[in-house]
Amino acid sequence: MTTLIAAYLFSFYFVNFAGIPQAVKGWLKLRPHQRIKPFDCVGCLSVWTAVVLYFMPAWISELLAISFGAGCIGLFIEKLLNK
């Protein structure tokens, strides 16, 4: 279960908060409608991240779940407080 949570939180943070797919699109000079799947899709990236984490030790999933969970919760709280 930790692997699933870690995969989703990593993907959500990677796509929505870090903005790495948008930076890569700008660097590659792609049009806005062009996709770089699975890196710009939370669902797609979380599936592949879960596959990778399945073969890793459990402590790596726990580390990702804690660190990216804290990052997502912190950003949500910051947005709520700044409204």
Secondary structure as UniProt FT lines:
FT   HELIX           2..12
FT   HELIX           13..17
FT   HELIX           20..27
FT   TURN            28..29
FT   TURN            32..33
FT   TURN            37..40
FT   HELIX           42..54
FT   HELIX           58..81
//
